[in-house]
């Protein structure tokens, strides 16, 4: 009978939303959205879910 080993498995969920803003340049638009995000004016939630990955945790050896 084989001995069971422990493995660290990481679950990542990805959220994504496209926000339309008016600005003079792309850099200004990005800065505007970053500021709105920092202030909590844009909050991603379950409705923004676009995918997940399940894989071995990258910082663990996973051979215990």
C-alpha positions as CSV (number, residue, x, y, z in Angstrom):
1,X,0.0,0.0,0.0
2,X,1.4,3.4,-1.0
3,X,1.8,6.3,1.5
4,X,-0.3,9.4,0.7
5,X,1.6,12.6,0.0
6,X,0.5,16.2,0.6
7,X,0.3,18.6,-2.4
8,X,-0.3,22.4,-2.4
9,X,-2.8,23.2,-5.1
10,X,-3.5,26.9,-6.0
11,X,-6.9,28.1,-7.3
12,X,-6.9,31.4,-9.2
13,X,-10.0,33.2,-10.4
14,X,-9.8,35.9,-13.0
15,X,-12.1,38.9,-13.0
16,X,-12.3,41.3,-15.9
17,X,-14.4,44.4,-16.9
18,X,-14.0,46.9,-19.8
19,X,-14.7,50.5,-18.8
20,X,-15.3,53.2,-21.4
21,X,-14.0,56.6,-20.5
22,X,-13.4,59.9,-22.4
23,X,-9.9,61.3,-22.3
24,X,-7.4,63.1,-24.5
25,X,-4.9,60.3,-24.7
26,X,-4.7,56.5,-23.9
27,X,-2.4,57.3,-21.0
28,X,-4.9,59.7,-19.6
29,X,-7.7,57.2,-19.9
30,X,-5.7,54.5,-18.2
31,X,-4.7,56.9,-15.4
32,X,-8.4,57.9,-15.0
33,X,-9.5,54.3,-14.6
34,X,-6.7,53.5,-12.2
35,X,-7.7,56.4,-10.0
36,X,-11.4,55.3,-10.1
37,X,-10.3,51.8,-9.2
38,X,-8.1,53.0,-6.3
39,X,-11.0,55.1,-4.9
40,X,-13.3,52.1,-5.0
41,X,-15.5,53.6,-7.7
42,X,-14.9,50.5,-9.8
43,X,-15.2,47.3,-7.9
44,X,-15.1,43.9,-9.7
45,X,-17.4,41.2,-8.5
46,X,-18.7,37.8,-9.4
47,X,-20.5,39.2,-12.5
48,X,-17.0,40.0,-13.9
49,X,-15.8,36.4,-13.6
50,X,-14.0,35.3,-16.8
51,X,-12.1,32.1,-15.8
52,X,-10.2,30.0,-13.4
53,X,-7.1,27.9,-13.2
54,X,-6.2,25.1,-10.8
55,X,-2.6,24.0,-10.7
56,X,0.3,23.1,-8.4
57,X,1.2,26.0,-6.2
58,X,4.3,27.6,-7.8
59,X,6.4,28.2,-4.6
60,X,5.9,24.7,-3.1
61,X,7.9,21.6,-3.9
62,X,4.8,19.4,-4.0
63,X,6.7,16.2,-3.2
64,X,6.2,15.8,0.5
